[in-house]
Amino acid sequence: MNKDLKRNIDKLTEEEVRSVLLQTLVRLEMVQESNESPSLLLDDLHNWHNRILQFAQNKGREFDREYNSVHIVCGESSAGSLKVGLEQENKVIGFPDFLAVGPIQKLHKESWARV
């Protein structure tokens, strides 16, 4: 279990680790100030532990989903507007460059599939 815990914590950024530590300390302080039973404290810490591990395990998987379609637009503002207007099942890629001057080369190649 310690190896899994370390591996999952290593996935977190320094900012995320600091946030988790701060939230844990605030939770402990709140429990100390209240008159709750020690069993409630243990339950709360156990739930908090599981939530942190679940977050760390799922980190990086937000891009591992399938989309119904992919939309490529010129401009980040246009991409943002299109994302708001479309459903979650659509991937929107916004290029900061204006691509109207020519075709996108080799769009059908494997290297573009990773974008």
RAQUIQUI-V192287 format. One line per field, one symbol per residue. ss: DSSP state (2 for helix, 1 for strand, 0 for the rest). phi: phi as a letter, one per 40 degrees, with the letter a starting at -180 (. if undefined). A space follows every 10 residues. Layout:
BEGIN
ss->???
phi->???
END
This chain:
BEGIN
ss->0222222222 0002222222 2222222222 2220000222 2222222222 2222222200 2220000011 1111022222 2222200001 1111100000 0000000002 22200
phi->.ccccccccc cccccccccc cccccccccc ccccbccdcc ccccccccdc cccccccccg ccbcbcbcab bbbchccccc cccccccccb cbbbccccbc cacccfcccd ccccc
END
